[in-house]
Amino acid sequence: MTADRKPITSHRRVVIKIGSALLVDRKTGLKSQWLDAVCADIAALKARGIDVLVVSSGAIAMGRTVLDLPSGALKLEESQAAAAVGQIALARAWSESLSRDGIVAGQILLTLGDTEERRRYLNARATINQLLKIGAVPIINENDTVATTEIRYGDNDRLAARVATMTSADLLILLSDIDGLYTAPPHLDPDAQFLEVIPAITPEIEAMAGGAASELSRGGMRTKIDAGKIATGAGCAMIIASGKTEHPLRAIEQGARSSWFAASGSPVTARKTWIAGQLLPAGELHIDDGAKRALGSGKSLLPAGVRQIEGSFHRGDTVAIIGTDGREIARGLAGYDADEARQIIGRKSAEIEAILGYPGRSAMVHRDDLVVTGTLQEHAATDEMNKDAAHA
Ligand code: GLU
């Protein structure tokens, strides 16, 4: 371990991806003892206040076992049917096993569109965040029953990385049957060296990833490195570790061999860079001085502080936030469509339900979706104006 690598327990939010082969045995089905052990590890993390999300593979493998399908490749509709059967069993297994530790599980099935389209992305994220808020563990998988070749992730490594970035997790752990990254595929090259720390995913690192995948899972080292690029680029560190031992998370903490990929920025910076980098805000929210002060202390923008709305935008679109002096203060993702937003400006959050007919979200722009692009302090703005005047 290097000085940079922190223990799992010093992270805030951890996404754990679990490969099919760890959970499901082709002959005997669910490996319930292993599952119970991993759930105990998850409970230990949660007891320390860490948010835990699980991306669990195994639906197709479980379905194959339940349906007693012969080994070998399945046709798309066969694997979709297997996933439909297996996902129920998988979700029940997670729910039962976590409940032994007093933890509630919530199932989330995502498709590629749910993470690529901004509005659906925000919806999925809001649900996941709410599950975390109530202390539940989201159990996430791709919705294999409706995903077809063109519109699917196909592997849960990259899905897990997207979930990690979507939820601003600071650590992604990929548990599979390989303990980490080697300079070459270890089963082919006796000189292959194990890499414990990967400070950055360079082209050389990418070249080290072979295409190998086991029969039960789709992801090989290739998709793990792809996942690493997604996660680390958004400020989330990644660990590849073997899940073959019982209590795999505890084993990592106790020094079991694993590869650690350093994050390349902080989660906030990556996300906010994306928001600030939107070229054309779809609208403007003109706010009062009270709201401006609230933004200055890192709070969300509430409807009460908005005086006027320009433009037509949808929830999730980027909007510019403008101060009473007409200057841009910040940018953020709108929490409401423009027509809804117009109805609730100047109103208290408690009044929203009566106006819109549904509870809505309390923030017009949530602080996680907001980046300051202008000046927040009055005197600084004045100084700048004075400078401008002096130069004029
Ligand atoms: N979503 C697939 C399943 O649950 C697994 C994909 C993967 O192995 O990465 O069977």
Residues whose N, C-alpha, C, O or C-beta is under 5 A from the ligand:
A	BS01	LIG	S20 S56 S57 G58 A59 I60 A61 N141 E142 D144 G154 D155 N156 D157 L216 S217 R218 G219
